[in-house]
Amino acid sequence: GAQDNGSQRFSTAGMNTTVNVSGGDGCFTHIDQDQPQYQWTSYVYNSYYRSTNGGASFSSVTLNSNTGSFVNPTDYDNAGNVMYCGEGGGTFRRWTNPQTGNTSAVVSITGFGGAGITHVSCSPNTPNLVFFGLSNGRVVRVDDANTIVSGSAGTIISTGMPGGSVSCIAIEEGNDDHLLVTYSNYGVNSVWRTTNGGTSWTSVEGNLPDMPVRWAIFNPNNSTQAMIATELGVWTTDALIGSSTNWAPSNTGMANVRTDMLQYRTSDKMVIASTHGRGLYSTNVFAEPRADFYVDKLVTYVGKPLTFTDASSNAVSYSWNFGDATTSIAKDPAKTYNVPGQYTVTLTINSTPAYTETKTAYVHVLPNRGTPYNPAAGGNFETNVLDFGRLNISGSPFERGSSATAGKNGVNSGSNAWVSGLSGNYLDLSESHLYTPAYNLSLAGTYSLRFYTKYKVENGWDGFRVEYSLNKGDSWTLLGNVFGGWYDFANTTQTTSFPINEPYFNVTNAVFTLKNRDISFLAGNTAVAFRFVFKTDESVTDAGIAIDDFEITGPPNAPLPVSFGSITGTAYPEYNQLKWFTYSERNNSGFEVQRSENGLEFSSIGFVNGNLNSSSISHYTFDDKEVLRSLYYYRLRQVDVDGKFDYSSVIFIRKAGAAWTLRDVYPNPARDKVTIIFTGKIDEALQIKIYNATGKLIQNNSPINKNKELIEINISDLSSGVYILRVESGSHSETKRIVKY
């Protein structure tokens, strides 16, 4: 849940697109751990959304829209299938049928002392056992919470604890007597531990700075260790040993920012930290080795570079097989497919033992095609079936076949159309894309895009549109505006499934109808791709859409003139060498080699003549002999005989051992000293400077001997606050933000 930004569903590891499954303020969310088809998000107070289909769609459920806290604490009992929610002073709300209904009751507990609930924790070990944290500092255990009646006492188990606000109650897996309780207040001991169910408590705040602590989890592999979310990021300890507990910040890769929640996935022990305003961060510190990965684009085009990203746990080595007889041992390899098709990708990590993840037909690489492109060439979806690729964002996907559902049933010709779900109505909050090949429209002339479609969707809200790309999918632009024979819904009143004032197809077409759009304005481009975008809102569904017999009419153009292979670079002592190849060429004048010092601003450093026309593989090399820096970026500008051009991907070449990187500063925040960790060889004397928040130089450590990987700096004389640490050697410098407390 994201306040002001709804509730987002993550279905792929890493920095990827999420799906907004419910709007407004996003608060607590839950997934039933043994019946994951049931999922819940929440709006403010006691308002909820429920999914019964694994998150594909959500519907609203309101228990009471005016009770509980604005961001209302809740927890779901996975064994008892009951939701427990904040309510009012001295009470909790029990939702007894959250999977199917909205039956709930308010239960008063005298042990609450009239205080409001600030945290709820259902036992992972015992059904119907719930721990409540309160605004008066109490922790109350409620047994048989699914049947307990109003006026019951509960069991106060927090004698001797502070009078602050309980922010979290962590329960050890397998042991309800081992608890960790945190408080979100200044001026109190914020972390407490009991091993006897609350009969006695010990402060385990240890050396932790005086700051709010908002969440805690035990190490699932070792319950004498813990991780906490604080006002200054995530901290961990290797031993919970009372006042001697030593906490240290564990913020490498994330900022020292307020962190509100920690959750770990029991299947692989992956931990997610949720920050206040800086998004989510993950760590596999508790995880067993496991292979996993993702790619930046599941549907792409011939010659477009992809980036595969490792999402494995505790990997020390990597072996990739990209499904086209190419491999890599890099952690996050770049890959370009030059032959269209669907590719199965395998990643194997480590060796003894090895762990493998295979994703079948994972990447769909779409082809280059010429014009005219008629239905028989592939647009009838009967031949060359891999010419079109689908990408499902959420809800109902595009499926190839013939639907029997009235409103989208049948085909215009042959046996297959592309349909928004072959059976039944589409789902709420659906978004699905259907991609075409990339077409060569380089010759001047008149071009048209044509297809037949049949559709029945929620009037005024759901529908589909056509978009085009001139860079093989890096960016997309709406094709056309409202006029007769093209889009039939202006969308000028309010934001619907699409942004306001962006038209789309919406008015029912009861039979397959030809849609025709003049695209002559795209003439002169060598790679024009199109996609259909189908979207629906969060309420009311209907049959959906069917698309058939797609075609591009226009002058005869062969496929793209130059089909690029990969570009690689090697650093030699006296020069940098570039190598690349092409699969085919047409009217190829040659390649302008461009270089950059920052990867953004490029200048020409040479030209390599092309082969004009070729249908076989051609290899090229270029030596850059004016190498004055350790790192350069390169790209190629391929130029046709008529002046049209296209760019290759960007690569960089770094001379081995020529550069160092400031890897980390630890601990951070720190009290007396920090240790600077470097990666790479340091072959010059270092200067380490510390500036205050206004940019004034406060401390200068100069010079420091080279060839070190760890350097310790004393900061005990600095006042508490935020500083900038700057490391300099020769022309190279890097900075890091540090906090002194």
C-alpha positions in Angstrom: 0.0 0.0 0.0 1.2 3.5 -0.9 -0.4 6.5 0.7 -1.9 8.8 -2.1 -0.8 6.2 -4.7 -3.1 3.2 -4.2 -2.1 -0.4 -3.7 0.5 -1.8 -6.1 0.9 -5.4 -7.1 4.5 -6.6 -7.8 4.7 -9.7 -10.0 8.3 -9.5 -11.2 11.5 -9.0 -9.2 13.5 -5.7 -9.4 12.7 -2.4 -10.9 9.6 -3.2 -13.0 6.1 -2.1 -13.8 3.6 -2.6 -11.0 -0.2 -2.8 -11.3 -2.4 -0.4 -9.3 -5.1 -2.9 -8.1 -7.0 -0.4 -5.9 -6.9 3.4 -5.8 -6.9 6.2 -3.2 -4.7 5.9 -0.1 -3.1 2.4 0.0 -2.8 1.0 3.5 -2.2 -2.5 4.9 -2.3 -5.5 2.4 -2.5 -9.2 2.9 -2.3 -12.5 0.9 -3.6 -15.7 2.4 -0.5 -17.9 2.7 -2.2 -21.2 2.1 -5.0 -20.0 -0.1 -3.3 -17.3 -2.1 -6.3 -16.8 -4.4 -7.6 -14.6 -1.6 -5.9 -11.2 -1.3 -6.8 -7.9 0.3 -5.8 -4.3 0.1 -7.2 -1.5 2.2 -8.2 2.1 2.0 -8.4 4.4 5.0 -10.2 3.3 8.2 -12.1 0.1 7.8 -12.5 0.1 4.0 -11.1 -2.8 2.0 -10.7 -4.4 -1.4 -10.8 -8.2 -1.9 -9.5 -10.4 -4.7 -10.7 -14.0 -5.0 -8.7 -14.8 -8.2 -5.1 -14.4 -7.2 -5.0 -10.6 -7.6 -6.3 -10.5 -11.1 -9.2 -8.2 -10.0 -10.4 -6.6 -6.8 -13.8 -5.5 -5.5 -14.7 -3.1 -2.8 -15.7 -4.2 0.7 -16.6 -1.6 3.4 -17.0 -2.8 7.0 -17.4 0.7 8.5 -15.9 3.6 6.7 -15.6 5.9 9.8 -13.9 3.6 12.4 -10.4 2.7 13.2 -7.3 4.8 12.4 -6.8 6.6 9.1 -4.0 4.1 8.3 -5.7 1.3 10.2 -3.6 -1.6 11.5 -4.8 -5.0 10.6 -3.5 -8.6 10.4 -4.9 -11.8 8.8 -4.9 -15.1 10.5 -3.9 -17.5 7.7 -5.0 -20.6 9.7 -8.3 -19.3 11.1 -9.2 -17.2 8.0 -10.2 -14.2 10.1 -9.1 -10.6 9.7 -8.5 -8.5 12.8 -8.7 -4.7 12.5 -8.3 -1.6 14.5 -11.6 0.0 15.6 -12.0 2.5 18.5 -10.7 2.9 22.0 -10.8 -0.3 23.9 -12.0 -2.4 21.0 -11.1 -4.4 17.9 -13.1 -5.3 14.8 -13.3 -9.0 13.9 -14.1 -9.8 10.2 -15.1 -13.4 10.3 -15.7 -14.1 6.6 -13.1 -11.9 4.7 -12.8 -14.5 1.9 -16.4 -14.3 0.8 -18.4 -11.7 2.8 -18.5 -8.6 5.0 -19.7 -9.9 8.3 -17.9 -8.2 11.2 -18.3 -7.4 14.9 -16.8 -5.0 17.3 -15.3 -6.7 20.4 -14.4 -4.7 23.6 -11.4 -5.9 25.7 -11.1 -4.5 29.2 -7.3 -5.2 29.1 -6.9 -2.5 26.4 -7.5 0.2 29.1 -9.6 2.2 26.7 -6.6 2.7 24.4 -6.6 2.4 20.6 -4.9 -0.3 18.6 -1.6 0.6 17.0 -0.5 -2.8 15.9 -2.0 -6.3 15.3 0.0 -9.6 15.0 -1.7 -12.9 14.4 0.3 -15.9 15.6 1.9 -17.8 12.8 1.9 -20.9 15.0 -1.5 -21.0 16.8 -4.9 -20.4 15.1 -7.0 -17.6 16.6 -4.2 -16.3 18.8 -3.8 -12.6 18.3 -1.4 -10.0 20.0 -2.6 -6.4 20.1 -0.2 -3.4 20.6 -1.8 -0.3 22.0 -1.3 3.5 22.1 -0.8 3.3 25.9 2.2 1.0 25.6 0.4 -2.2 26.5 0.7 -5.6 24.7 -2.4 -7.7 25.1 -2.7 -11.4 24.2 -6.1 -12.6 23.1 -6.7 -16.3 22.9 -9.6 -17.7 20.9 -9.9 -14.3 19.3 -12.3 -15.7 16.7 -15.0 -16.4 19.4 -14.1 -14.1 22.4 -17.0 -12.0 23.5 -17.1 -8.3 24.4 -16.2 -7.5 27.9 -13.5 -10.1 28.1 -10.2 -9.1 29.7 -7.6 -10.5 27.4 -4.1 -11.0 29.0 -1.9 -8.0 29.5 1.7 -9.3 29.0 3.6 -6.0 29.0 4.2 -5.3 32.7 7.2 -3.0 33.1 7.2 -1.8 29.5 7.2 1.9 28.4 4.1 4.0 28.1 4.6 4.8 24.4 3.0 3.6 21.3 3.6 -0.1 20.3 4.6 -0.2 16.6 5.3 -3.9 16.1 5.0 -7.3 17.8 7.3 -9.9 16.1 6.6 -13.6 16.9 9.1 -16.3 16.4 8.0 -19.0 13.9 7.3 -22.1 16.1 7.4 -20.3 19.5 4.6 -18.0 20.7 6.6 -17.2 23.9 9.4 -15.5 22.0 8.4 -12.0 21.1 10.1 -8.8 20.1 8.2 -5.5 20.7 9.1 -2.1 19.3 8.0 1.4 20.2 7.8 4.4 17.8 8.7 7.1 20.4 11.7 9.2 21.3 12.9 9.1 24.8 12.0 5.5 25.6 13.8 2.1 25.2 12.4 1.2 21.8 13.1 -2.6 21.5 12.0 -5.2 24.1 12.3 -9.0 24.1 10.6 -11.8 26.0 11.3 -15.5 25.9 8.6 -16.6 28.3 5.4 -15.1 26.7 5.6 -11.8 28.6 6.2 -12.9 32.1 9.4 -10.9 32.0 10.9 -8.5 29.5 14.4 -7.3 28.7 15.4 -4.2 26.8 17.5 -5.1 23.8 18.0 -1.5 22.6 21.7 -1.7 23.4 23.7 0.9 21.4 20.7 1.9 19.3 20.4 5.7 18.9 17.3 7.3 20.5 14.9 7.1 17.6 11.5 5.6 16.7 11.5 1.9 15.8 8.6 0.9 13.6 8.9 -2.8 12.8 10.9 -5.9 13.7 11.5 -9.4 12.4 13.5 -12.3 13.7 16.1 -13.9 11.5 14.1 -17.0 10.4 17.2 -19.1 10.5 18.4 -17.9 13.9 15.9 -16.4 16.4 18.7 -14.8 18.5 19.2 -12.4 15.6 16.9 -9.7 14.4 16.3 -6.9 11.9 14.4 -3.6 12.7 13.0 -0.8 10.7 13.8 2.7 12.2 13.7 6.4 11.5 17.2 6.0 10.1 16.8 2.9 7.9 17.3 -0.8 8.6 19.5 -2.0 11.5 20.5 -5.6 12.5 22.1 -7.4 15.3 23.9 -10.7 15.4 22.9 -11.4 19.1 19.9 -10.2 21.2 21.8 -10.0 24.5 20.0 -7.4 26.6 21.8 -4.1 27.2 24.9 -5.5 25.4 23.0 -5.9 22.1 25.0 -4.3 19.4 23.0 -2.9 16.5 24.5 -1.7 13.2 22.9 0.0 10.2 22.3 -2.3 7.3 21.5 0.3 4.6 23.9 -0.5 1.8 22.0 0.1 -1.4 19.3 2.1 0.3 19.2 5.6 2.0 19.2 6.3 5.7 15.5 7.0 5.4 12.5 6.3 7.6 11.5 2.7 7.2 8.0 1.6 8.2 7.7 -2.1 7.6 9.7 -5.3 7.1 8.2 -8.5 5.7 9.8 -11.7 4.6 8.6 -14.4 2.2 8.7 -17.8 3.9 9.3 -19.7 0.7 12.8 -18.2 0.1 13.2 -15.8 3.1 13.5 -12.7 0.8 13.0 -9.6 2.9 11.3 -6.4 1.7 11.8 -3.1 3.5 9.2 -0.4 2.9 10.4 3.2 3.3 8.5 6.5 3.8 8.7 8.1 0.4 11.7 6.2 -1.1 9.9 3.0 -2.3 10.8 -0.6 -1.5 14.1 -2.4 -1.1 14.9 -6.1 -0.9 17.6 -8.2 0.6 18.4 -11.9 0.5 20.5 -11.9 3.7 18.4 -14.6 5.2 17.8 -16.6 2.0 19.1 -20.0 0.9 20.7 -20.1 -2.6 18.0 -19.9 -5.3 18.3 -19.0 -9.0 16.0 -16.4 -10.5 16.1 -13.6 -13.0 14.1 -11.2 -15.1 14.5 -9.2 -18.3 13.7 -5.6 -19.0 11.4 -6.5 -22.0 9.6 -9.8 -22.5 8.5 -8.7 -26.0 11.2 -7.0 -28.1 12.4 -6.7 -31.7 15.3 -8.0 -33.7 18.5 -6.1 -33.0 17.2 -4.4 -29.8 19.6 -4.8 -26.8 18.0 -6.4 -23.7 19.3 -6.4 -20.1 18.9 -9.6 -18.1 19.0 -9.0 -14.3 19.9 -11.6 -11.7 17.4 -11.9 -8.9 19.0 -14.9 -7.3 19.7 -15.5 -3.7 23.3 -15.9 -2.5 24.8 -16.5 -5.9 28.6 -16.6 -6.3 28.8 -17.6 -10.0 26.5 -17.3 -13.0 26.0 -19.3 -16.2 23.4 -18.1 -18.7 22.0 -19.9 -21.7 19.9 -17.5 -23.9 18.4 -20.2 -26.0 20.2 -19.3 -29.3 23.5 -21.0 -28.7 24.9 -18.0 -26.9 25.9 -17.9 -23.2 27.3 -15.5 -20.5 28.9 -15.7 -17.1 28.1 -12.1 -16.2 25.8 -11.3 -13.3 23.5 -9.0 -15.3 24.3 -9.6 -18.9 23.3 -7.5 -22.0 21.9 -9.5 -24.8 20.7 -8.8 -28.4 18.7 -11.3 -30.4 19.2 -11.0 -34.1 16.8 -13.8 -35.2 13.1 -13.5 -34.5 11.3 -16.2 -32.4 10.6 -17.2 -28.9 13.5 -18.1 -26.6 13.9 -20.2 -23.5 16.4 -18.8 -21.1 18.2 -20.7 -18.3 20.3 -19.3 -15.4 22.5 -21.7 -13.3 24.1 -20.3 -10.2 27.0 -21.7 -8.2 28.5 -25.1 -8.8 28.5 -27.4 -5.8 25.6 -27.6 -5.6 24.2 -25.8 -8.6 20.8 -24.1 -8.7 19.0 -23.7 -12.0 16.0 -21.6 -13.2 14.6 -22.1 -16.7 11.9 -19.9 -18.2 10.3 -21.5 -21.3 9.4 -19.3 -24.3 10.4 -16.4 -22.1 11.5 -13.7 -24.6 9.5 -13.1 -27.8 11.6 -11.4 -30.5 9.5 -9.9 -33.2 10.7 -9.6 -36.8 11.4 -6.9 -39.3 8.9 -6.9 -42.2 8.5 -5.1 -45.4 5.4 -3.6 -47.1 2.8 -4.3 -48.2 2.1 -6.7 -45.4 -1.2 -8.4 -46.1 -3.2 -10.9 -44.0 -1.7 -13.9 -45.9 1.8 -12.7 -44.8 0.8 -13.2 -41.2 -1.9 -10.7 -40.4 -4.6 -13.3 -40.6 -2.9 -15.0 -37.5 -2.9 -18.3 -39.4 0.6 -18.1 -40.8 3.8 -16.7 -39.3 2.1 -16.9 -36.0 5.2 -15.5 -34.1 5.0 -12.3 -36.1 2.7 -10.9 -33.3 3.6 -10.9 -29.6 1.4 -10.4 -26.5 2.3 -8.9 -23.2 -0.2 -9.2 -20.3 0.1 -6.5 -17.6 -2.9 -7.5 -15.6 -6.3 -9.2 -15.9 -7.4 -10.7 -19.2 -4.6 -11.4 -21.7 -4.7 -11.4 -25.4 -5.2 -15.0 -26.6 -5.1 -16.4 -30.1 -8.1 -18.5 -31.2 -11.9 -18.1 -31.7 -14.1 -17.2 -28.8 -17.6 -18.4 -28.2 -18.5 -15.5 -26.0 -21.1 -13.3 -27.6 -19.8 -9.8 -28.4 -16.3 -11.0 -29.4 -17.1 -14.5 -30.8 -15.9 -15.9 -34.1 -13.3 -14.6 -36.6 -13.3 -12.5 -39.7 -11.5 -15.2 -41.7 -9.8 -18.5 -41.1 -9.8 -20.0 -37.6 -8.0 -17.5 -35.4 -8.3 -13.9 -34.1 -6.5 -12.2 -31.2 -9.1 -12.0 -28.3 -9.1 -10.4 -24.9 -9.6 -13.7 -23.2 -11.1 -16.5 -25.2 -13.8 -17.5 -22.6 -16.1 -15.3 -20.6 -16.0 -11.6 -19.9 -12.8 -9.8 -19.3 -11.6 -9.0 -15.8 -11.6 -5.7 -14.0 -8.4 -3.6 -14.2 -7.2 -5.5 -17.2 -4.3 -4.2 -19.4 -2.9 -6.3 -22.2 -0.8 -5.4 -25.3 -0.6 -7.0 -28.7 2.6 -6.1 -30.7 3.1 -6.2 -34.5 6.4 -6.6 -36.4 8.6 -3.6 -37.2 7.8 -2.4 -40.7 10.1 -0.6 -43.2 8.2 2.5 -44.5 11.3 4.2 -45.9 10.0 4.9 -49.4 7.7 7.9 -50.0 4.1 7.1 -50.7 0.7 6.4 -49.3 0.4 3.9 -46.4 -2.6 2.6 -44.5 -3.0 0.5 -41.4 -6.1 -1.8 -41.6 -7.7 -4.5 -39.4 -11.1 -6.0 -38.6 -12.5 -5.9 -35.1 -15.5 -6.9 -33.1 -16.0 -5.7 -29.5 -18.4 -5.1 -26.7 -17.1 -3.3 -23.6 -18.4 -1.2 -20.8 -19.7 1.9 -22.5 -17.8 5.1 -21.8 -15.1 3.4 -19.7 -13.3 0.4 -21.2 -11.8 -0.2 -24.7 -8.7 -0.3 -26.8 -6.5 1.9 -29.0 -3.5 1.7 -31.4 -0.1 3.1 -30.7 3.1 3.3 -32.8 6.8 3.3 -32.1 9.7 4.6 -34.2 12.4 3.1 -32.0 11.3 -0.5 -31.7 9.4 -0.2 -28.5 11.5 2.3 -26.5 8.5 4.7 -26.6 5.0 4.6 -27.9 2.7 7.3 -29.3 -1.1 7.3 -29.7 -2.1 6.8 -33.4 -4.9 9.1 -34.6 -7.7 11.2 -33.1 -11.5 10.9 -33.2 -13.0 10.9 -36.7 -15.4 8.7 -38.7 -14.1 5.2 -39.3 -11.4 5.3 -36.6 -11.8 5.9 -32.9 -15.4 6.1 -31.8 -15.1 7.5 -28.3 -13.7 11.0 -27.7 -13.0 10.5 -23.9 -13.3 14.2 -23.2 -15.3 14.2 -20.0 -13.2 12.4 -17.4 -10.3 10.0 -17.0 -11.5 6.5 -17.8 -9.4 3.5 -18.5 -7.3 5.9 -20.6 -6.3 9.5 -19.7 -8.9 12.2 -20.4 -8.8 13.6 -24.0 -7.1 10.5 -25.4 -9.6 8.8 -27.7 -10.1 5.0 -28.1 -12.4 2.3 -29.5 -15.4 1.9 -27.1 -18.8 1.9 -28.9 -20.0 -1.7 -29.5 -19.2 -3.2 -32.9 -21.6 -6.2 -33.1 -20.0 -7.7 -36.2 -16.4 -7.7 -37.6 -15.9 -4.2 -39.0 -13.0 -2.8 -41.0 -10.9 0.0 -39.3 -8.7 1.9 -41.7 -6.1 4.6 -40.8 -3.9 6.6 -43.1 -0.3 6.4 -41.8 1.5 8.1 -44.7 2.9 10.6 -42.2 5.2 7.8 -41.0 6.8 7.4 -44.5 10.6 7.7 -44.4 11.0 5.6 -41.2 12.7 2.3 -41.5 11.3 0.6 -38.4 7.7 1.4 -37.5 6.0 -0.9 -35.0 2.4 -0.9 -33.8 0.6 -2.3 -30.7 -3.0 -2.7 -29.6 -3.6 -1.6 -26.0 -6.6 -3.0 -24.3 -7.6 -1.5 -20.8 -10.5 -1.7 -18.4 -11.4 0.0 -15.2 -12.1 -1.5 -11.7 -15.8 -2.0 -12.1 -18.3 -3.5 -14.6 -17.0 -6.0 -17.2 -18.3 -7.1 -20.6 -17.4 -9.5 -23.4 -14.2 -7.8 -24.7 -12.6 -7.4 -28.1 -11.4 -9.5 -31.1 -9.0 -8.4 -33.8 -8.4 -10.1 -37.1 -6.9 -9.7 -40.6 -4.3 -7.0 -39.8 -2.4 -5.4 -42.8 -0.2 -2.5 -43.9 -0.7 -1.3 -47.4 1.8 0.9 -49.3 4.7 1.0 -51.7 6.9 -2.1 -51.8 9.7 -2.0 -49.2 12.0 -4.8 -48.2 12.6 -5.4 -44.5 14.9 -3.1 -42.6 18.1 -2.2 -44.7 20.6 -3.2 -42.0 20.2 -6.0 -39.5 22.7 -5.3 -36.7 24.6 -7.9 -34.8 26.2 -7.2 -31.5 28.8 -4.5 -30.9 31.7 -5.3 -28.5 34.8 -3.5 -27.2 38.2 -4.5 -25.9 40.8 -2.3 -24.2 44.4 -2.9 -25.3 47.5 -1.1 -23.9 47.7 1.5 -26.7 44.2 1.6 -28.1 40.5 0.5 -27.8 39.1 -1.8 -30.4 35.4 -2.1 -31.4 34.0 -5.1 -33.3 30.5 -5.5 -34.8 28.8 -7.4 -37.5 25.6 -7.3 -39.6 23.3 -10.1 -40.7 22.2 -8.3 -43.9 22.6 -4.9 -45.5 20.7 -2.9 -48.0 21.9 0.6 -49.3 24.3 0.7 -46.4 26.8 3.5 -46.9 28.7 2.7 -43.6 29.1 3.4 -39.9 30.1 6.6 -38.2 31.9 5.7 -34.9 31.1 8.0 -32.1 32.7 8.4 -28.7 31.7 10.0 -25.3 33.3 10.6 -22.0 30.0 10.6 -20.1 27.7 8.3 -22.1 25.4 11.3 -23.0 27.3 13.6 -25.4 28.9 11.9 -28.4 31.3 13.1 -31.1 32.5 11.4 -34.3 35.9 9.8 -34.3 35.9 7.9 -37.6 33.9 6.2 -40.4 33.9 2.6 -41.6 32.5 1.9 -45.1 29.6 -0.6 -45.4 29.1 -3.3 -48.0 26.1 -1.4 -49.6 24.1 -4.6 -50.2 24.7 -8.0 -48.6 22.6 -11.0 -47.5 25.4 -12.7 -45.5 27.1 -11.9 -42.3 29.7 -9.0 -42.5 32.3 -8.3 -39.8 33.8 -4.9 -39.0 36.5 -3.5 -36.7 37.6 0.0 -35.6 40.7 0.9 -33.5 40.5 4.1 -31.4 44.1 5.1 -31.0 43.5 8.5 -29.3 42.8 7.0 -25.8 43.6 9.5 -23.1 41.2 8.4 -20.4 40.5 5.1 -18.6 36.8 5.0 -19.6 35.0 5.8 -22.8 31.5 5.2 -24.2 31.0 4.2 -27.9 28.1 3.9 -30.3 27.7 3.5 -34.1 25.6 5.7 -36.4 24.7 3.5 -39.4 24.1 5.7 -42.5 22.2 4.7 -45.7 23.2 6.0 -49.1 20.2 8.3 -49.1 21.2 9.8 -45.7 18.8 8.0 -43.4 20.5 6.7 -40.3 20.0 4.6 -37.2 22.0 4.2 -34.0 23.4 1.1 -32.3 23.3 0.4 -28.6 25.9 2.1 -26.4 28.8 0.2 -24.9 31.7 1.3 -22.7 35.4 0.3 -22.6 37.4 0.6 -19.4 41.1 -0.2 -19.1 41.7 -3.0 -16.6 42.9 -1.8 -13.2 42.6 1.9 -14.2 39.8 3.0 -12.0 38.5 2.7 -8.4 35.0 3.0 -7.0 33.9 4.2 -3.6 31.9 1.0 -2.7 30.5 1.9 0.8 31.0 3.8 4.0 30.4 1.9 7.2 28.8 2.3 9.7 26.5 5.0 8.5 25.1 6.6 10.7 28.3 6.6 12.9 29.4 8.0 16.2 33.2 8.1 16.3 34.7 6.7 13.0 33.7 5.5 9.6 35.4 2.9 7.3 35.6 3.6 3.6 35.5 0.5 1.4 36.9 0.7 -2.2 36.5 -1.5 -5.2 39.4 -1.5 -7.8 43.0 -0.5 -7.7 43.9 2.9 -6.2 47.1 3.9 -8.0 47.3 7.5 -6.8 47.4 9.3 -3.4 44.0 10.0 -1.9 42.5 13.1 -0.4 39.4 12.6 1.8 37.4 15.7 2.6 34.3 16.2 4.7 31.8 19.0 4.0 28.9 20.2 6.1 25.4 20.6 4.7 26.1 24.2 3.5 29.2 23.0 1.5 31.8 24.3 4.0 35.0 22.1 4.2 35.1 20.8 7.8 37.8 18.1 7.7 40.6 17.4 5.3 42.6 14.1 5.4 45.5 14.6 3.0 47.3 12.8 1.6 46.5 9.1 2.4 48.7 6.3 1.0 47.5 4.6 -2.1 46.8 0.9 -2.7 44.4 0.4 0.2 41.0 -1.2 0.1 39.8 0.0 3.5 40.5 3.4 5.0 39.3 4.4 8.5 38.4 8.1 9.2 37.9 9.6 12.7 34.8 11.8 12.9 34.5 12.0 16.7 35.2 15.8 16.6 32.2 16.5 14.3 28.9 17.7 15.7 25.8 15.5 15.1 24.4 16.1 11.7 24.5 15.2 7.9 27.8 15.6 6.0 29.2 14.9 2.5 32.3 12.8 2.4 34.4 13.3 -0.8 37.3 11.1 -2.0 39.7 12.5 -4.6 42.6 11.0 -6.5 44.0 12.7 -9.6 41.1 13.6 -11.8 38.7 11.1 -10.2 36.4 11.9 -7.3 33.3 10.4 -5.6 31.0 11.5 -2.8 28.9 9.8 -0.1 26.4 11.2 2.3 27.1 10.3 6.0 25.3 10.9 9.2 27.0 11.6 12.5 25.0 11.0 15.7 
